Amino acid sequence: TSLLVSSFLQLGVLSLGTALAIMLGADLGTAGMARILTLDLTMLCPLFMTLGTALYLISKERPQFRNTGGIILGLGLILLALELIVKATQPVITSDLTALLLTSLAGELTFSVLLGLLLAVICYSSLAAVLLTSLLSASGSISPECALAVVLGSNLGSCVLEILGALRQGPVARRVMLGNTIFKTALAVVCLPLLPYIVLCQEDLCDLSQFVIWFHVAFNALVCASMLGLVDPCSKLLVWMIPERELPPDPGAPKHLDRNAFMDPALDRKSVV
């Protein structure tokens, strides 16, 4: 979504405020997918890949069906990738070294945030990092407060990935990613000291592994609800923080044309004759 929004911005199709609102919605949608992926989706992955491949190969004369097949195939590959990440990290989750590391993080919320940020960057996905945190909390290897702090760090890690992806796309793309980072960082700073009080609600609602997922969804919903009305003021701030690059003057460019006459230039009939 960040790449698409950056492309539309460079073409002038979207305004900066609209792009920031789209990114807020995309973060909330990704958080919702974390809840969906905790369900048993064993049959969906091969079903999506088989159906998507069939539609893509058969519907050569109908582009709409061919594109639909590509979308379904892409969803199947995403599900397969997340499933492989979870399975590949099982030895790490169950190792004694991981247990020792997570036990030493008890009460260290700042280091837990940094761990979540690092997990998101290594996995190249905040979604995968949140799913791994949910598995770790289910095994009892991590305390509830630290698990929620890791989720906050995972959300900040996704912002780091967005910024790294936008470095070569010009100032317009960097404004969007920086704005999304400011939104999430502000809410993370507010939520971090409240984690011990948020954990008190966990025992009455669900087990810790599910609570971690719901906290991820609630955090992104709170970011979207609280920051949606601030996209326009933030847009002005981002334009001031990241100005347009001044290009060197082109010696071959015209210097003596009247810009007001570009659309309706006057025609001197005598000179034409």
Secondary structure, DSSP 8 states (H G I E B T S, - for coil): -HHHHHHHHHHTSS-HHHHHHHHHHHHHHHHHHHHHHTS--TTHHHHHHHHHHHHHHH-SS-HHHHHHHHHHHHHHHHHHHHHHHHHHTHHHHTSHHHHHHHHHTTT-HHHHHHHHHHHHHHHT-HHHHHHHHHHHHHTT-S-HHHHHHHHHHHHHHHHHHHHHHHTTSHHHHHHHHHHHHHHHHHHHHHHGGGHHHHHTTHHHH--HHHHHHHHHHHHHHHHHHHHGGGHHHHHHHHHHHS--------TTS-SS--GGGSSS----HHHH-
